[in-house]
Structure formats: C-alpha cells, structure tokens
Amino acid sequence: MKIIMTTKVDPASMNIREKLIENFGFKETELVFDGNPVYKRNETLILTTNDEMIYYDNLDDAIENQLNIKPEIIAFASRHSSKQKLPALTTHVTGNWGRAMYGGKDESLAIAVPSAMKLALLKMNELNDLNWTVCYEATHHGPSELNVPSFFIEIGSSEEEWKNNRAGEIIAETIIYVLQNYNKTKFKVAIGIGGGHYAPKQTKRALNSDIAFGHIAPKYVHPLPKEMLLKAIDRTVETVEAIYVDWKGSKGETRQLAKNLAEELGLEFIRD
C-alpha cells in the first residue's frame, strides 16, 4: 500500500490533503490512524497524525501496528520553512549527516527513492504556473528510522505560500503522478555531493538529463567520513550507478574521498 502522510499541525500539509480529497476521489474509510480518519483511493491511503512528521521515527512500524498494513512507499506532504521566505516547491529524502537537530538519529539516513523524487521534480516543474522555485533540497531532518522508501514533498516557505490553493493543487497532482509511476521508470541513479542546501546543480542535472539523485550531502556538512557516503549508497532503494560532485561547491577532502570511492566501487564519477 502506498502512503501519503499528512499532519494537522502543518497548514501546507492540510492544504495538500484537502486538494487530494477534493480532486482525486479519496474516500473516507472506517480505518483510524493516530485518532484520525483514513482516506483511500485504489492502493493509496492518506494518513494524518497530530504532531510534526519530522519526529515520527518508525512510522512504518506504527502503520503496520495500527492498520495491519505494510507500506510500500511513504510520501510526506509538508511545509518548507526558510528565513528568506522563498516561494518554492521542493522534494528531498530525510536523514542526518551528523548530529540530529530536527528529528531522526545522529548519522542516520532514511531510504532514498531517487526515481520518485526525480519524477516529483519534473512534474512540479511542468505544473509550475506560479513561477516559483522548483528544486531538490539536501538530505536533512527526520525521520531517519524508516525501513521503507520515503520522500518529503513540500510547499515553501511562509504561511502565505503554505495556504496557496494552487500550490496545494500542484503538490497533490504531483504526488498522485509520482505514486502511479515511480516504479515504472529507469534513471541513472546518483548520490550528490556538494553545493548549497537547495542543490542548484543537482536540480539542473535532474531536470535536464537522465540522472536521478538520492541522498545529497551539501557543503555545509563536509567533511564527511567514508562510512556516511557508503551509507548513502546503501540506503538507496535503487542501484546507485554514479557519484556526482559539485566540485567548486565541495570541500577538498570530501570531493577527493568521493572520487576515490567511485573508483573503488566501480561507479561513474561525475564532476560538475
């Protein structure tokens, strides 16, 4: 079963949930999750919790325990916050390259599903009549303790955008499209190294080539130990074929580590 996760404490999440129910024929069931009604459409459920989703480690276990359903994939419909209040539509996988500041565990990564995030990026870009920024974000925040593939898809970056009806429609349509198609595609899968939080070079590559990114480690988390790069490769549901480095946007020891690791593992090394 495919899961769309929402939360009552997030206005963007509730905006997206409303558009999913209104526009895509989700019907209320007799099931309850965290005290909230469950909505269903074909093999997809909308679940709602009462707290911030970034702290919901072991959500897949909670779903199995409460509903007796094993999730195939989880799409978190969420808000994105930034000081710049940049209007944006974003997607990313969760986890912590170092210390866990906002949910999850230290040096722990959720399972990335690159095809889903690439399709989300492409679809949001196609539907983006708001002229907002569409981009990946680097891997950050929780939950990190999930044993099924997952991704966040977000409306940013202030209350005005979170409640924007058109943004809610774009994200709702994108989620449906992604969940219908992510396991029918074949892209070249890479982990991304370097750049800023909004991964501009990785975003451009994904929009203009066959590359799909899983975990992205921005410059501000460098230097990284080899173990974390290996974990990023391991915690990707699809086979990683390449390591991509934003060369100028990386610290020297991390970019050299990435180059050496690509050679060691027989992966394509892409320098940009």
GIURPE-V187215 format. One record per pair of residues at least 12 apart in sequence whose C-alpha atoms are under 6 Angstrom apart, sorted by the first residue. I is the first residue (numbers start at 1). J is the second residue. D is the distance in Angstrom with one decimal. If there is no record, write none. Layout:
i=I j=J d=D
i=I j=J d=D
This chain:
i=1 j=43 d=5.4
i=1 j=44 d=5.9
i=1 j=71 d=5.1
i=1 j=72 d=5.4
i=2 j=44 d=4.6
i=2 j=71 d=5.9
i=2 j=72 d=5.4
i=2 j=73 d=5.3
i=3 j=44 d=5.8
i=3 j=45 d=5.1
i=3 j=74 d=4.7
i=4 j=46 d=4.8
i=4 j=74 d=5.8
i=4 j=75 d=4.8
i=4 j=76 d=6.0
i=5 j=47 d=5.1
i=5 j=76 d=4.7
i=6 j=48 d=4.7
i=6 j=77 d=5.6
i=7 j=48 d=5.0
i=7 j=49 d=4.7
i=7 j=50 d=5.6
i=8 j=50 d=5.3
i=12 j=78 d=5.8
i=12 j=79 d=5.0
i=12 j=162 d=4.3
i=12 j=163 d=5.9
i=13 j=77 d=5.2
i=13 j=78 d=4.7
i=15 j=168 d=5.5
i=16 j=168 d=4.6
i=16 j=172 d=5.6
i=19 j=169 d=5.7
i=20 j=172 d=5.4
i=26 j=39 d=5.7
i=26 j=40 d=5.1
i=26 j=41 d=4.8
i=27 j=39 d=5.2
i=27 j=40 d=5.4
i=34 j=49 d=5.6
i=54 j=103 d=5.4
i=54 j=142 d=4.5
i=54 j=143 d=5.0
i=55 j=103 d=4.5
i=55 j=142 d=5.8
i=55 j=143 d=5.5
i=56 j=143 d=5.6
i=57 j=143 d=4.8
i=57 j=145 d=4.9
i=58 j=145 d=5.5
i=58 j=146 d=5.3
i=73 j=148 d=6.0
i=73 j=149 d=5.1
i=73 j=150 d=5.6
i=74 j=150 d=4.6
i=75 j=150 d=5.8
i=75 j=151 d=5.3
i=75 j=152 d=5.9
i=76 j=152 d=4.6
i=77 j=153 d=5.4
i=78 j=154 d=4.7
i=79 j=154 d=5.0
i=79 j=155 d=4.9
i=79 j=156 d=5.8
i=80 j=154 d=5.6
i=80 j=155 d=5.6
i=80 j=156 d=4.3
i=80 j=157 d=5.1
i=81 j=156 d=5.8
i=81 j=157 d=4.5
i=82 j=157 d=5.5
i=85 j=157 d=4.7
i=85 j=158 d=5.5
i=86 j=157 d=5.5
i=87 j=132 d=5.4
i=87 j=156 d=5.4
i=87 j=157 d=5.6
i=88 j=132 d=5.2
i=88 j=133 d=4.6
i=88 j=134 d=5.8
i=88 j=156 d=4.8
i=89 j=134 d=4.9
i=89 j=154 d=5.7
i=89 j=155 d=5.0
i=90 j=134 d=5.8
i=90 j=135 d=5.1
i=90 j=136 d=5.5
i=90 j=153 d=5.8
i=90 j=154 d=5.1
i=91 j=136 d=5.1
i=91 j=152 d=5.5
i=91 j=153 d=4.4
i=92 j=136 d=5.7
i=92 j=137 d=5.2
i=92 j=151 d=5.7
i=92 j=152 d=5.4
i=93 j=112 d=5.7
i=93 j=139 d=5.4
i=93 j=151 d=4.7
i=94 j=110 d=5.6
i=94 j=139 d=5.2
i=94 j=140 d=5.1
i=94 j=141 d=5.6
i=94 j=142 d=5.6
i=94 j=144 d=6.0
i=95 j=108 d=5.6
i=95 j=109 d=4.0
i=95 j=110 d=5.4
i=95 j=139 d=5.8
i=95 j=140 d=5.1
i=95 j=141 d=5.4
i=95 j=142 d=5.5
i=95 j=144 d=4.7
i=96 j=108 d=5.4
i=96 j=140 d=5.5
i=102 j=141 d=5.0
i=103 j=141 d=5.6
i=103 j=142 d=4.1
i=103 j=143 d=5.7
i=104 j=142 d=4.1
i=104 j=143 d=4.5
i=104 j=144 d=4.6
i=108 j=144 d=5.8
i=109 j=144 d=5.1
i=110 j=144 d=4.4
i=110 j=146 d=5.8
i=111 j=149 d=4.8
i=111 j=235 d=4.7
i=111 j=236 d=5.3
i=112 j=149 d=5.7
i=112 j=214 d=5.3
i=112 j=236 d=4.6
i=113 j=149 d=5.7
i=113 j=237 d=5.7
i=114 j=212 d=5.3
i=114 j=213 d=5.2
i=114 j=214 d=4.6
i=115 j=182 d=5.5
i=116 j=178 d=5.7
i=116 j=182 d=4.9
i=118 j=212 d=5.4
i=119 j=178 d=5.9
i=120 j=174 d=5.9
i=123 j=174 d=5.8
i=135 j=203 d=5.6
i=136 j=198 d=5.8
i=136 j=199 d=5.9
i=136 j=203 d=5.7
i=137 j=197 d=5.7
i=137 j=198 d=4.5
i=137 j=199 d=5.9
i=138 j=197 d=5.2
i=138 j=216 d=4.8
i=139 j=215 d=5.7
i=139 j=216 d=5.4
i=187 j=210 d=5.5
i=187 j=211 d=5.9
i=187 j=212 d=6.0
i=188 j=210 d=5.9
i=188 j=211 d=4.7
i=188 j=212 d=5.9
i=189 j=211 d=5.8
i=189 j=212 d=4.9
i=189 j=213 d=5.8
i=189 j=240 d=5.0
i=189 j=241 d=5.5
i=190 j=213 d=5.0
i=190 j=240 d=5.4
i=190 j=241 d=5.9
i=190 j=242 d=4.6
i=190 j=243 d=5.3
i=191 j=213 d=5.5
i=191 j=214 d=5.3
i=191 j=215 d=5.3
i=191 j=216 d=6.0
i=191 j=243 d=5.2
i=192 j=216 d=4.4
i=192 j=244 d=4.9
i=193 j=216 d=5.8
i=193 j=217 d=4.9
i=193 j=245 d=4.7
i=194 j=217 d=5.9
i=194 j=218 d=4.3
i=194 j=219 d=4.6
i=194 j=246 d=5.0
i=194 j=249 d=5.0
i=194 j=250 d=4.5
i=195 j=218 d=5.1
i=195 j=219 d=5.5
i=195 j=246 d=5.9
i=195 j=249 d=4.4
i=196 j=218 d=5.5
i=197 j=218 d=5.9
i=215 j=232 d=6.0
i=219 j=250 d=5.2
i=223 j=254 d=5.4
i=241 j=267 d=5.4
i=242 j=267 d=5.0
i=242 j=268 d=4.4
i=242 j=269 d=5.7
i=243 j=269 d=5.2
i=244 j=270 d=4.6
i=245 j=271 d=5.0
i=246 j=272 d=5.1
i=247 j=272 d=5.9
